């Protein structure tokens, strides 16, 4: 099966880059692929970059929220980066519950957030 989404290992973290206009079946397969990779690699954190998404509808938003919840159930942290202004507006207008989702503006800030949370657990 070809890889649907780039998933790169960066130390103990994974970087997942969502791109294009995702169909419902595609985003569900991405959900399975990401959670499988978190478990396989014992990742400590996952950075989900959504800057390449052209459209985010309520279904895609719910699946992204579910991915974050699943990542946490697997014992890793998750941060979403690259939310475009139009996407943020759409998510708020749709009323998608994302309170449990950590966000950052850039991948650099998101990785710092993941490292910071890990440091909190150590102290």
Beta strands, then each sheet from edge to edge (+ up, - down):
strand 1: 6-10
strand 2: 13-20
strand 3: 45-53
strand 4: 77-81
strand 5: 102-104
sheet 1: 1+ 2- 3- 4- 5-
end
